[in-house]
């Protein structure tokens, strides 16, 4: 179990119980922290990103009546020395308040808006005005991304997009980024497999054309192999080290084979 696991578990329990009760972040912030404005703090607690004092852990536990086992595991973690708002939280809350109406207009969830506000507040050496402009741009991007569904690229792509949207909506922006990276890696593997499959089929098609004594088909399939090699002639076979036809260059191979694509009375059957 990693050092962050108990905090993540505690956060999931907080989120689940808040959702079950129908409370928004401000209600829980008021109940646990006596300050409804500290919504970004509560959001970070729910995502396992906020270290707390033992007193604050117990306050969340009492307000939400959390499982004693979950609370005990969270209390074993290194805790914060104090829970007063720091500079980053203060900036994040200010950004969230300044963009609250805009986020609502763009239909960006509160959890995502708060997570973005914290991202642009954390470690940001620029002025609050600059951070606000960048946050507004991010909210616009988030809204436009949601308009791209359905993608007309198939159920698999839409499923990834929906998963990313769901993670973003819950404020789990890092998890959404990780999901996209995994999907892109899987897509790259599928593309490599598809390319290899197409090449294998083309070689088999060349062999079959020879068996069928169809010179135009053999020429066409071989030209496709030449084109796939980026202008260089392909090996004589996938397992062979010889390249091209009789040692000809890619351009020479292409020129020679192109004369066989449209059979004349003298071409057709080998």
CORKA-V783508 format. One record per helix or strand of 3 or more residues. SS is the DSSP state (H for helix, E for strand). FROM is the first residue (numbers start at 0). LEN is the number of residues. Records with the same first field share a line. If there is no record, write none. Layout:
SS = FROM-LEN  FROM-LEN
This chain:
H = 4-17  24-9  38-8  53-11  67-8  86-12  99-6  109-12  127-19  154-15  172-39  214-14  249-9
